[in-house]
Amino acid sequence: MIKLLIVDDSALMRRQLSSLFEAEGDFTIRLARNGNEAVNENIAFEPDVITLDINMPEMDGLTALSLIMAGRPAPVVMISSLTEKGALATFEALNLGAVDYIVKPGGTISLSLDVVRDAIIAKVRTAARARMRLPRKAAEKPLPPLKATVAPVSTVGEGLVMIGVSTGGPSTLELVLPLLSAQFPYPVLVAQHMPGSFTLSFAQRMNELCAMQVVEVSKPMSLVPGTVYIAKGGADLQVVRRVGKLTAIAKPESSEHLWHPSVDLMARSVLEQLDARQVLAVMLTGMGNDGAAAFTEVKRRGGRTIAESKESAVVFGMPAELIKLGGASITLPADKIARQLNAWLGC
C-alpha cells in the first residue's frame, strides 16, 4: 500500500482527491487542511508521498514544504494554478525539494477532475518512488573543469546541444545550465515537459541564473551560440532552415506523441538539418521514453549523447530507456554533465 497525505484547505478538493485515490485500491489516505496539519501529519503518519496545495490559511504550502524537508523529507507533489503567480510559486517549491506539480485545469481542479485524473495518478505514483533531491546550499562551489577523455568536437560551422527532460527537470536543469559559459560555442535546445503557461516564467527564472541568455521559443528564432532555447509548453519545438539559417519554431502539439514539448520531434527535426557529428544530446530525469529512440539515432550517426545516471535522477525513466537502447555515449550524475559538455566543446 502507498501511504498518501492529501493537504488542501478546500473540503471539496480533499473529498475529490481522496475519492480518486481510494478508487485505485492501493492507497492508504490521510487528510490535512493546512500547512500546520501537514507538518504534523508528515511526522505522525509517515506518508510515502504528499499532495500539497500552495495557497492555504494559517500556513501556506511553501512554508509547510520547507518544514517538511527540514524535518522528515518526503516526496511532495504541489497543487498549482495556471497563472504566472502560480508558476513562480511552483518553481520555488521545486527549488525547495518538491518532486512534481499538478496544475489545476481552469483554476478549479474539482470542477474538471476527469481532465487530469490519469495525470494526477501517474504523477503521485511516480513521486512515491522518486529519488529525493534535497535543496542545494547556496555556498556550494562549482566543480573544476573536466579534462576531455574523448577528443573535443570540432565547433567549426553549425552545431547544437539538445536536452530532453521531464519530472524533476527544473531543479536538475539548475545543476546544468548555469555552469555553461556565456561563450558556449553552440546554441542549446531544451524540451522540458511543461504546460504552456509555465515555460515563459521558467525561461525568465533560468535567465537570471545562467551566464547564457535563456529564452522561450514562442516565435521563430534564429539559433545562435551562447543562447538556451526553452521549448514553449503546449507546443512542440522543431528546427528548420529559414534563409539558410537554423531556426527554432513552435508548432502545435503533435497528436502522435504523448509528451509535450516532444523530445522525439525536436531531435528528429535536428537530424534532418545537421550532421549528427555536430550534435550533442543530453537525456535528463523524467518518466517515460520520450526521445530515447531519436537520441539513440544521434549516437548511431556519430553524435555524442549523455544519460543522467540513476544516482542523481529524480525519476530514472527517460535516461534508463536511452541506456537500454544502447544510445548513451556516457552516463553521468547531473552535477557533472555541464563539465562534460564544456570538455567536449573545448571551453
SERO-4910 file (N, C-alpha, C, O; in steps of 0.05 Angstrom, whole numbers):
BEGIN
 pado doro    nc1    nc2    nc3   cac1   cac2   cac3    cc1    cc2    cc3    oc1    oc2    oc3
  Met    A     17    -24      0      0      0      0     17     25      0     39     26     12
  Ile    A      8     46    -14     22     71    -15      8     90      5    -16     95      3
  Lys    A     23    101     24     12    119     43     13    148     32     34    159     27
  Leu    A    -11    159     28    -14    185     16    -27    206     35    -47    200     47
  Leu    A    -14    228     38    -25    250     53    -34    272     34    -18    282     18
  Ile    A    -60    279     34    -72    299     18    -75    324     34    -89    324     55
  Val    A    -64    346     25    -64    371     41    -78    393     24    -67    401      3
  Asp    A   -101    403     33   -115    424     18   -135    437     37   -148    423     53
  Asp    A   -138    463     35   -157    477     53   -186    474     43   -205    480     58
  Ser    A   -190    465     18   -217    461      7   -227    433     14   -215    413      7
  Ala    A   -250    432     28   -262    406     35   -270    391      9   -268    367      8
  Leu    A   -280    406    -11   -287    394    -36   -263    381    -50   -265    359    -60
  Met    A   -241    396    -50   -217    385    -62   -207    360    -48   -199    340    -60
  Arg    A   -207    361    -21   -198    338     -6   -215    313    -12   -205    291    -16
  Arg    A   -242    318    -14   -260    296    -19   -256    285    -47   -256    261    -51
  Gln    A   -253    303    -67   -249    294    -95   -223    278    -98   -223    256   -110
  Leu    A   -201    288    -87   -175    274    -89   -176    248    -74   -165    228    -83
  Ser    A   -188    248    -50   -190    224    -34   -205    202    -49   -197    179    -49
  Ser    A   -228    210    -61   -244    190    -76   -228    179   -100   -230    155   -106
  Leu    A   -213    197   -113   -197    188   -136   -177    166   -128   -175    146   -142
  Phe    A   -163    170   -107   -142    151    -99   -154    127    -84   -142    105    -86
  Glu    A   -176    130    -71   -190    107    -59   -198     87    -80   -197     63    -76
  Ala    A   -207     97   -103   -216     80   -125   -193     63   -137   -197     43   -149
  Glu    A   -168     72   -132   -145     57   -142   -140     32   -126   -130     12   -137
  Gly    A   -148     31   -101   -147      7    -85   -121      1    -71   -120    -18    -55
  Asp    A   -100     16    -77    -74     10    -63    -62     34    -49    -38     36    -46
  Phe    A    -80     53    -41    -71     77    -26    -84     77      2   -108     72      5
  Thr    A    -68     83     22    -78     89     49    -76    119     52    -55    130     49
  Ile    A    -99    132     57   -101    161     55   -106    174     81   -122    165     98
  Arg    A    -92    197     86    -99    214    108   -101    243     98    -87    250     78
  Leu    A   -117    259    111   -123    286    101   -113    307    120   -112    303    145
  Ala    A   -105    331    109    -97    354    126   -108    379    113   -111    380     88
  Arg    A   -116    398    130   -130    422    120   -112    446    116   -120    466    103
  Asn    A    -87    446    126    -69    469    123    -40    460    127    -35    436    133
  Gly    A    -22    479    125      6    472    127     14    462    155     31    444    157
  Asn    A      2    473    176      8    463    203      1    434    206     17    418    216
  Glu    A    -23    427    197    -31    399    199    -13    381    181     -7    358    189
  Ala    A     -5    391    158     12    376    140     39    369    154     48    346    152
  Val    A     51    388    167     77    384    180     74    363    202     91    345    205
  Asn    A     52    365    218     47    346    240     41    318    229     51    298    240
  Glu    A     25    316    208     17    290    197     41    277    183     43    252    183
  Asn    A     59    293    172     83    281    160     99    265    180    111    245    173
  Ile    A    100    275    205    114    261    226     98    237    237    108    215    240
  Ala    A     72    242    242     55    221    254     48    198    235     49    175    242
  Phe    A     41    205    210     31    186    190     54    174    174     51    151    164
  Glu    A     76    188    171     99    180    155     91    171    127     95    148    119
  Pro    A     79    190    111     69    183     85     92    177     65    114    187     68
  Asp    A     85    161     45    104    156     23    105    179      3    125    183    -10
  Val    A     83    194      2     80    216    -17     59    235     -7     40    227      7
  Ile    A     62    261    -13     44    282     -4     35    298    -28     51    306    -44
  Thr    A      9    304    -30      0    325    -48     -5    350    -31    -18    349    -10
  Leu    A      6    373    -40      6    397    -23     -3    421    -38      9    429    -58
  Asp    A    -25    433    -29    -35    458    -41    -16    481    -35     -2    479    -14
  Ile    A    -15    501    -51      3    524    -46    -11    545    -29      1    554     -9
  Asn    A    -35    552    -37    -49    574    -23    -68    563     -2    -88    551     -8
  Met    A    -60    566     24    -76    557     47    -73    576     70    -53    590     72
  Pro    A    -94    577     87    -93    595    111    -74    583    132    -67    559    131
  Glu    A    -68    599    152    -51    591    175    -22    586    168     -4    598    178
  Met    A    -18    567    149      9    563    139      7    554    110     -6    535    103
  Asp    A     20    570     91     18    564     63     35    539     55     51    529     72
  Gly    A     31    530     31     45    506     22     75    508     21     89    489     27
  Leu    A     85    531     13    114    534     11    128    533     39    149    520     42
  Thr    A    115    546     58    126    545     86    125    516     96    144    506    108
  Ala    A    102    503     92     99    475    100    120    457     87    132    440    100
  Leu    A    124    462     61    144    446     46    172    449     58    186    429     62
  Ser    A    180    473     64    207    478     75    210    464    102    231    453    108
  Leu    A    188    463    118    189    450    144    189    419    141    202    405    156
  Ile    A    175    410    121    175    381    116    202    372    108    212    351    117
  Met    A    215    387     90    242    379     81    263    382    102    283    367    102
  Ala    A    259    400    121    278    403    143    274    382    165    292    376    180
  Gly    A    249    372    167    242    353    188    244    324    179    264    310    185
  Arg    A    224    315    165    224    287    154    219    290    124    196    290    116
  Pro    A    240    291    108    236    295     79    219    273     67    223    249     72
  Ala    A    200    281     50    183    262     37    177    272      8    177    297      4
  Pro    A    172    255    -11    165    264    -38    139    280    -37    119    271    -26
  Val    A    140    304    -49    116    322    -49    109    329    -78    126    336    -94
  Val    A     83    328    -84     72    338   -109     55    362   -103     35    360    -88
  Met    A     63    385   -113     49    410   -108     24    412   -125     23    402   -147
  Ile    A      3    425   -114    -21    431   -130    -21    460   -136    -22    477   -119
  Ser    A    -19    467   -162    -13    494   -171    -35    504   -190    -50    489   -201
  Ser    A    -36    531   -193    -55    543   -211    -41    552   -237    -17    556   -238
  Leu    A    -58    554   -259    -47    561   -285    -45    592   -287    -57    604   -305
  Thr    A    -29    604   -270    -25    633   -270      5    638   -268     21    620   -261
  Glu    A     13    663   -275     41    670   -272     50    668   -243     72    658   -237
  Lys    A     33    677   -225     39    675   -196     41    645   -188     59    638   -172
  Gly    A     23    629   -198     24    600   -192     49    587   -203     60    570   -189
  Ala    A     58    596   -227     82    584   -238    107    591   -222    123    574   -216
  Leu    A    109    617   -213    132    625   -197    133    610   -170    154    602   -161
  Ala    A    109    607   -158    108    593   -133    115    563   -137    128    551   -120
  Thr    A    107    552   -159    114    524   -165    144    520   -168    155    501   -158
  Phe    A    157    538   -183    186    536   -186    201    539   -159    221    526   -154
  Glu    A    190    556   -142    201    559   -115    198    533   -100    216    525    -86
  Ala    A    175    520   -103    170    494    -89    189    473   -100    200    457    -84
  Leu    A    194    472   -126    212    453   -137    241    458   -127    256    439   -122
  Asn    A    247    483   -124    274    490   -113    277    482    -84    299    476    -75
  Leu    A    254    481    -70    254    473    -41    254    443    -38    258    433    -16
  Gly    A    250    428    -60    252    399    -58    228    384    -67    228    359    -67
  Ala    A    206    397    -76    183    383    -87    191    367   -112    208    376   -127
  Val    A    179    344   -115    186    327   -138    171    335   -164    183    335   -185
  Asp    A    146    343   -161    130    349   -185    107    367   -177    104    375   -154
  Tyr    A     89    373   -196     67    390   -191     43    381   -207     46    370   -229
  Ile    A     19    387   -197     -6    382   -211    -18    410   -217    -21    426   -199
  Val    A    -25    415   -242    -37    440   -250    -67    438   -249    -79    419   -260
  Lys    A    -80    457   -236   -110    458   -235   -120    467   -262   -116    490   -270
  Pro    A   -135    450   -276   -146    459   -302   -168    480   -297   -186    475   -281
  Gly    A   -166    502   -311   -186    522   -309   -186    536   -281   -205    551   -275
  Gly    A   -165    530   -266   -163    543   -239   -177    528   -217   -172    533   -194
  Thr    A   -196    510   -224   -211    495   -204   -211    466   -210   -228    456   -226
  Ile    A   -192    451   -199   -188    423   -207   -213    407   -200   -219    387   -215
  Ser    A   -228    414   -180   -251    398   -171   -273    398   -192   -290    380   -192
  Leu    A   -274    419   -209   -296    421   -229   -289    407   -255   -306    403   -272
  Ser    A   -263    399   -258   -255    386   -283   -235    364   -277   -215    361   -291
  Leu    A   -239    349   -256   -220    329   -246   -215    307   -267   -193    297   -269
  Asp    A   -236    300   -283   -232    279   -303   -211    286   -323   -198    268   -335
  Val    A   -208    312   -329   -189    321   -349   -160    313   -341   -144    307   -359
  Val    A   -154    313   -315   -127    308   -306   -125    284   -289   -104    279   -276
  Arg    A   -146    268   -287   -146    245   -269   -122    226   -273   -107    220   -254
  Asp    A   -117    218   -298    -95    199   -304    -68    212   -297    -50    199   -287
  Ala    A    -66    238   -304    -40    252   -298    -35    254   -269    -12    250   -260
  Ile    A    -56    259   -253    -53    261   -224    -43    234   -212    -24    234   -197
  Ile    A    -56    213   -220    -49    186   -210    -20    179   -218     -5    170   -201
  Ala    A    -13    184   -243     14    178   -253     35    194   -238     55    183   -230
  Lys    A     30    220   -234     49    237   -220     53    229   -191     76    228   -181
  Val    A     31    222   -177     33    214   -149     47    187   -147     64    183   -129
  Arg    A     40    168   -164     54    142   -163     84    145   -169    100    133   -156
  Thr    A     90    162   -189    119    166   -195    133    179   -172    156    171   -165
  Ala    A    121    199   -160    133    213   -138    138    195   -115    158    198   -101
  Ala    A    120    176   -110    123    158    -87    148    141    -88    158    132    -68
  Arg    A    158    137   -113    182    121   -116    206    137   -127    226    126   -135
  Ala    A    202    164   -127    223    181   -138    246    184   -118    243    180    -94
  Arg    A    270    190   -129    293    196   -112    291    224   -102    287    243   -117
  Met    A    293    227    -75    292    254    -63    317    269    -69    340    259    -66
  Arg    A    314    294    -78    337    312    -81    333    336    -63    315    353    -69
  Leu    A    348    338    -41    344    360    -22    355    386    -34    373    385    -51
  Pro    A    345    409    -24    355    435    -34    385    437    -31    397    429    -12
  Arg    A    397    449    -52    426    454    -50    432    478    -33    416    497    -32
  Lys    A    456    478    -21    464    501     -6    475    523    -24    489    517    -44
  Ala    A    468    548    -18    476    570    -36    507    572    -38    517    582    -58
  Ala    A    521    563    -17    550    566    -17    565    545    -32    590    546    -34
  Glu    A    551    526    -44    564    505    -59    581    517    -82    572    535    -96
  Lys    A    605    506    -85    623    516   -105    622    498   -130    618    474   -128
  Pro    A    624    510   -154    624    493   -178    648    475   -179    669    482   -169
  Leu    A    645    452   -192    667    434   -195    687    445   -215    679    460   -233
  Pro    A    713    437   -213    733    446   -232    728    435   -259    714    415   -262
  Pro    A    739    447   -281    735    437   -308    743    408   -310    761    399   -296
  Leu    A    730    394   -328    736    365   -333    754    363   -357    748    375   -378
  Lys    A    775    347   -355    792    342   -378    778    322   -396    768    301   -388
  Ala    A    777    328   -422    763    311   -441    777    285   -444    801    284   -449
  Thr    A    763    263   -440    774    236   -445    770    227   -474    782    208   -483
  Val    A    753    242   -488    749    238   -516    755    264   -530    750    286   -519
  Ala    A    766    263   -555    773    287   -569    750    306   -571    727    298   -575
  Pro    A    755    333   -568    734    352   -570    720    351   -597    732    343   -617
  Val    A    695    359   -597    680    362   -622    691    386   -637    696    407   -625
  Ser    A    693    384   -664    700    407   -679    677    426   -680    655    419   -689
  Thr    A    681    451   -671    659    470   -670    659    490   -693    646    511   -693
  Val    A    674    482   -714    674    498   -738    648    493   -753    641    470   -758
  Gly    A    633    514   -759    607    511   -772    585    507   -752    588    514   -729
  Glu    A    563    496   -762    539    494   -745    541    470   -726    555    450   -731
  Gly    A    526    472   -704    524    450   -685    506    459   -663    500    483   -660
  Leu    A    496    440   -647    479    448   -624    478    426   -604    487    403   -608
  Val    A    467    433   -580    463    415   -558    433    412   -554    418    432   -555
  Met    A    423    388   -551    395    383   -545    393    371   -517    409    354   -509
  Ile    A    373    380   -501    368    369   -475    338    360   -473    321    376   -479
  Gly    A    333    335   -466    306    326   -461    303    320   -431    320    308   -419
  Val    A    280    329   -420    276    326   -391    247    328   -384    231    341   -398
  Ser    A    239    315   -362    211    316   -353    210    319   -323    220    339   -312
  Thr    A    198    300   -309    195    302   -280    222    306   -266    241    291   -270
  Gly    A    222    327   -249    247    333   -235    265    352   -251    287    358   -243
  Gly    A    255    360   -274    272    376   -293    281    403   -284    305    409   -286
  Pro    A    263    420   -274    272    447   -267    296    448   -248    315    463   -252
  Ser    A    295    432   -226    317    433   -207    342    419   -219    364    427   -213
  Thr    A    338    400   -237    361    387   -250    375    406   -269    399    407   -271
  Leu    A    359    420   -285    370    439   -304    386    461   -289    405    473   -300
  Glu    A    378    467   -264    394    486   -248    421    476   -241    439    491   -233
  Leu    A    426    450   -244    452    438   -239    469    438   -264    493    433   -263
  Val    A    456    443   -287    470    440   -313    474    467   -326    497    475   -331
  Leu    A    452    481   -333    454    505   -349    471    527   -338    485    540   -353
  Pro    A    469    533   -311    485    555   -301    515    551   -303    531    570   -300
  Leu    A    524    526   -308    553    521   -309    564    522   -338    587    517   -342
  Leu    A    547    529   -357    555    534   -384    562    564   -387    547    581   -378
  Ser    A    584    570   -400    594    597   -402    578    613   -423    565    602   -440
  Ala    A    580    640   -420    567    658   -440    579    654   -467    567    661   -488
  Gln    A    603    643   -468    617    639   -494    613    610   -504    628    601   -522
  Phe    A    594    596   -493    589    568   -502    585    569   -532    569    584   -542
  Pro    A    599    552   -547    600    555   -576    576    544   -591    574    549   -615
  Tyr    A    557    531   -578    534    520   -591    508    532   -578    509    538   -554
  Pro    A    487    535   -593    461    540   -580    452    515   -566    460    493   -573
  Val    A    435    518   -546    425    495   -530    394    495   -532    381    515   -525
  Leu    A    383    473   -540    354    470   -542    344    452   -518    356    431   -513
  Val    A    323    461   -505    313    446   -482    283    439   -486    267    458   -489
  Ala    A    276    414   -487    248    405   -487    242    394   -459    249    372   -452
  Gln    A    229    411   -443    221    404   -416    191    401   -416    176    420   -422
  His    A    181    377   -409    152    373   -408    140    392   -388    145    390   -364
  Met    A    123    410   -397    113    432   -380     89    446   -394     89    448   -418
  Pro    A     69    455   -378     46    469   -390     55    496   -403     76    507   -396
  Gly    A     39    505   -423     45    529   -437     47    554   -420     62    572   -426
  Ser    A     31    555   -398     31    578   -381     55    579   -363     59    599   -349
  Phe    A     72    558   -362     94    557   -344    121    563   -357    140    573   -344
  Thr    A    124    557   -383    151    558   -395    163    586   -397    187    588   -395
  Leu    A    147    607   -400    158    634   -401    170    641   -374    192    651   -372
  Ser    A    155    635   -352    165    641   -326    190    624   -320    209    634   -308
  Phe    A    190    600   -330    213    582   -326    238    594   -340    260    595   -329
  Ala    A    234    602   -366    256    614   -381    267    639   -367    291    643   -366
  Gln    A    249    656   -357    258    680   -344    273    674   -318    293    687   -312
  Arg    A    264    653   -304    278    645   -279    306    635   -286    326    642   -273
  Met    A    308    618   -307    334    607   -314    353    629   -325    377    628   -322
  Asn    A    341    649   -339    357    671   -349    372    686   -327    394    696   -331
  Glu    A    359    687   -304    371    701   -281    394    685   -269    411    696   -256
  Leu    A    393    658   -273    413    641   -261    437    635   -279    458    627   -269
  Cys    A    433    639   -305    453    629   -325    470    652   -337    461    675   -339
  Ala    A    495    645   -344    511    664   -359    501    666   -388    503    688   -400
  Met    A    492    644   -399    480    644   -425    452    658   -424    439    658   -403
  Gln    A    444    670   -446    417    681   -448    398    658   -450    403    639   -465
  Val    A    375    659   -436    355    638   -437    328    650   -446    319    670   -435
  Val    A    316    639   -467    292    650   -479    272    627   -484    280    604   -487
  Glu    A    246    634   -484    225    615   -492    220    618   -522    220    640   -533
  Val    A    217    595   -535    212    595   -564    182    598   -569    168    578   -571
  Ser    A    173    623   -570    145    628   -575    140    638   -603    117    640   -612
  Lys    A    162    643   -618    161    652   -646    186    642   -659    204    633   -646
  Pro    A    187    642   -686    212    633   -699    236    649   -690    236    673   -689
  Met    A    257    634   -683    282    646   -673    306    634   -686    309    609   -686
  Ser    A    324    650   -697    349    640   -708    366    630   -685    368    643   -664
  Leu    A    379    607   -689    395    595   -668    423    606   -668    437    605   -688
  Val    A    431    618   -646    458    630   -643    472    618   -619    459    611   -599
  Pro    A    499    617   -620    514    607   -597    509    624   -572    502    648   -575
  Gly    A    513    613   -549    510    628   -524    481    633   -515    476    649   -498
  Thr    A    462    619   -527    434    622   -520    421    595   -515    426    575   -530
  Val    A    405    594   -494    389    570   -488    360    575   -497    348    595   -490
  Tyr    A    349    557   -512    322    559   -523    304    539   -509    306    515   -513
  Ile    A    285    549   -493    266    532   -478    241    528   -496    228    548   -504
  Ala    A    235    503   -502    211    497   -518    186    507   -504    183    503   -480
  Lys    A    169    521   -519    144    531   -507    125    508   -500    121    490   -517
  Gly    A    114    509   -476     95    488   -468     69    491   -484     63    512   -494
  Gly    A     55    469   -488     31    469   -504     37    469   -534     20    473   -550
  Ala    A     63    464   -541     71    464   -569     95    444   -571    103    433   -551
  Asp    A    105    441   -595    129    425   -600    150    442   -614    144    456   -633
  Leu    A    175    440   -604    197    455   -617    208    438   -639    215    415   -636
  Gln    A    212    451   -662    225    438   -685    245    457   -697    243    482   -695
  Val    A    266    445   -709    287    461   -721    284    459   -751    282    437   -763
  Val    A    284    482   -764    281    484   -793    302    503   -804    317    515   -788
  Arg    A    303    506   -830    321    527   -842    304    548   -855    286    543   -870
  Arg    A    311    573   -848    298    596   -860    320    615   -869    337    624   -853
  Val    A    320    621   -895    340    637   -908    368    626   -901    387    640   -896
  Gly    A    369    599   -901    395    585   -897    404    583   -868    424    571   -863
  Lys    A    389    594   -850    397    594   -822    380    574   -805    356    571   -810
  Leu    A    394    561   -787    379    543   -768    360    560   -752    368    580   -740
  Thr    A    335    552   -750    314    567   -737    297    549   -720    289    527   -729
  Ala    A    292    557   -695    273    542   -677    246    553   -680    242    578   -680
  Ile    A    226    536   -684    198    545   -686    181    529   -666    188    506   -659
  Ala    A    159    540   -658    139    526   -642    115    518   -659    103    535   -672
  Lys    A    110    492   -660     88    482   -676     67    470   -657     73    462   -635
  Pro    A     41    469   -665     21    457   -649     28    428   -640     42    414   -655
  Glu    A     20    420   -617     26    394   -606     18    372   -626     -4    372   -638
  Ser    A     36    353   -631     30    330   -648     13    310   -633     20    302   -611
  Ser    A     -9    302   -645    -26    282   -632    -14    254   -632    -24    236   -618
  Glu    A      8    250   -646     21    224   -648     40    220   -625     51    198   -621
  His    A     45    241   -608     64    238   -586     49    243   -560     31    260   -558
  Leu    A     58    228   -539     45    230   -513     54    255   -497     37    267   -483
  Trp    A     79    262   -499     90    283   -482     97    308   -498    106    306   -521
  His    A     94    331   -485     99    356   -499    111    376   -479    105    376   -455
  Pro    A    129    393   -490    141    393   -516    156    366   -521    170    356   -503
  Ser    A    154    355   -545    164    329   -551    194    329   -555    204    344   -572
  Val    A    209    313   -540    237    310   -544    242    295   -570    261    303   -585
  Asp    A    226    275   -576    229    260   -601    227    278   -626    244    276   -643
  Leu    A    206    294   -627    203    311   -650    225    331   -653    235    336   -675
  Met    A    234    343   -631    257    362   -631    281    348   -643    294    359   -661
  Ala    A    288    324   -633    312    311   -641    311    302   -671    331    305   -685
  Arg    A    288    293   -679    286    284   -707    288    307   -727    298    305   -749
  Ser    A    277    331   -718    280    354   -736    309    364   -737    318    373   -758
  Val    A    323    361   -715    352    368   -715    367    350   -734    385    359   -749
  Leu    A    362    324   -733    376    305   -751    370    310   -780    386    303   -797
  Glu    A    347    322   -786    341    329   -814    358    353   -824    361    356   -848
  Gln    A    368    369   -806    382    393   -813    412    393   -809    427    408   -821
  Leu    A    422    375   -792    450    375   -785    463    347   -787    450    327   -784
  Asp    A    489    347   -792    505    323   -789    506    316   -759    512    333   -743
  Ala    A    499    292   -752    497    284   -724    524    287   -710    524    289   -685
  Arg    A    546    288   -724    572    291   -711    575    318   -699    593    323   -682
  Gln    A    558    337   -706    558    364   -694    536    367   -674    529    390   -666
  Val    A    525    345   -664    503    346   -645    510    332   -619    522    310   -619
  Leu    A    504    345   -597    507    333   -571    479    331   -559    464    351   -559
  Ala    A    471    308   -548    444    304   -537    446    294   -508    462    276   -502
  Val    A    430    307   -491    431    301   -462    403    292   -453    384    307   -457
  Met    A    401    269   -441    375    259   -431    376    260   -400    391    246   -387
  Leu    A    358    277   -389    357    280   -360    332    266   -349    318    252   -363
  Thr    A    328    270   -323    307    257   -308    280    260   -321    274    279   -334
  Gly    A    263    239   -317    236    240   -327    224    212   -330    239    193   -334
  Met    A    198    210   -329    185    184   -333    178    181   -363    175    201   -377
  Gly    A    177    156   -371    171    151   -399    196    146   -416    217    141   -406
  Asn    A    192    148   -443    215    142   -461    217    163   -483    230    158   -503
  Asp    A    206    187   -479    206    208   -499    235    214   -507    251    222   -491
  Gly    A    241    211   -533    267    219   -544    288    197   -543    309    201   -555
  Ala    A    283    175   -530    304    155   -527    312    143   -554    336    141   -560
  Ala    A    293    137   -571    299    126   -597    313    146   -615    332    139   -629
  Ala    A    304    171   -614    316    192   -631    345    198   -622    363    202   -638
  Phe    A    349    199   -596    377    204   -585    395    181   -592    419    185   -597
  Thr    A    384    156   -592    400    133   -600    409    135   -629    431    128   -636
  Glu    A    391    146   -645    398    151   -673    420    172   -676    437    170   -693
  Val    A    419    192   -659    441    212   -658    468    198   -654    487    203   -668
  Lys    A    469    181   -634    494    166   -628    501    148   -651    525    146   -659
  Arg    A    482    134   -663    488    115   -685    500    130   -708    517    118   -722
  Arg    A    492    155   -713    503    170   -735    528    185   -729    538    200   -745
  Gly    A    539    181   -705    565    194   -698    564    217   -679    584    228   -672
  Gly    A    540    223   -669    538    244   -649    544    233   -621    549    209   -618
  Arg    A    544    251   -601    551    243   -574    527    248   -555    513    268   -558
  Thr    A    523    229   -538    499    231   -520    507    226   -491    526    212   -485
  Ile    A    492    239   -473    496    235   -444    469    227   -432    448    239   -438
  Ala    A    469    206   -416    446    199   -400    452    205   -371    473    198   -360
  Glu    A    433    219   -358    436    224   -329    436    197   -314    420    180   -320
  Ser    A    454    194   -295    456    169   -280    434    165   -260    421    184   -251
  Lys    A    430    140   -253    409    133   -233    414    147   -206    395    153   -192
  Glu    A    440    151   -199    446    162   -173    437    190   -169    433    199   -147
  Ser    A    432    205   -191    423    233   -188    395    238   -199    382    257   -191
  Ala    A    385    220   -217    359    225   -229    336    223   -209    335    204   -194
  Val    A    319    243   -209    295    243   -192    278    219   -201    267    204   -184
  Val    A    274    216   -227    260    193   -238    277    181   -261    282    194   -281
  Phe    A    287    157   -257    305    145   -275    290    130   -297    292    105   -299
  Gly    A    274    145   -312    258    133   -333    269    139   -361    278    120   -374
  Met    A    269    164   -369    279    172   -395    308    165   -399    316    154   -420
  Pro    A    326    171   -379    354    163   -383    357    133   -384    374    123   -400
  Ala    A    342    118   -368    344     89   -368    337     77   -396    349     58   -405
  Glu    A    316     89   -408    308     80   -435    330     85   -455    335     68   -473
  Leu    A    343    107   -454    365    113   -472    388     93   -468    399     83   -488
  Ile    A    395     87   -443    416     68   -437    408     40   -447    425     26   -459
  Lys    A    383     33   -443    373      6   -451    376      2   -481    382    -20   -491
  Leu    A    372     24   -497    374     22   -526    403     24   -536    408     22   -560
  Gly    A    422     27   -518    450     30   -526    456     57   -537    475     61   -552
  Gly    A    439     77   -530    442    104   -541    458    123   -525    459    147   -532
  Ala    A    469    115   -503    484    134   -486    514    131   -491    526    109   -486
  Ser    A    527    152   -499    556    151   -502    570    150   -475    590    138   -471
  Ile    A    557    163   -455    568    165   -428    544    169   -409    524    182   -416
  Thr    A    547    160   -384    527    164   -363    540    179   -341    561    171   -330
  Leu    A    527    201   -332    539    219   -312    517    229   -293    494    231   -301
  Pro    A    525    235   -268    506    249   -250    502    277   -260    519    288   -274
  Ala    A    479    289   -253    472    315   -264    493    337   -259    497    353   -277
  Asp    A    506    336   -236    525    358   -230    551    356   -245    568    373   -242
  Lys    A    555    335   -261    579    333   -277    574    336   -307    592    335   -323
  Ile    A    548    339   -315    542    339   -343    552    365   -357    563    363   -379
  Ala    A    549    388   -344    559    413   -357    589    411   -361    599    421   -381
  Arg    A    604    400   -342    633    397   -345    640    380   -369    659    386   -383
  Gln    A    624    359   -374    629    342   -397    624    357   -423    639    354   -442
  Leu    A    602    371   -424    595    387   -448    617    408   -453    626    411   -476
  Asn    A    626    422   -432    648    441   -436    673    428   -446    687    439   -463
  Ala    A    679    404   -436    703    390   -444    701    381   -474    720    385   -489
  Trp    A    678    370   -481    675    362   -509    677    385   -529    686    382   -551
  Leu    A    668    409   -520    669    432   -538    693    450   -533    695    472   -544
  Gly    A    711    441   -516    736    455   -512    733    483   -499    747    502   -506
  Cys    A    714    485   -480    711    511   -467    709    507   -436    706    527   -422
***
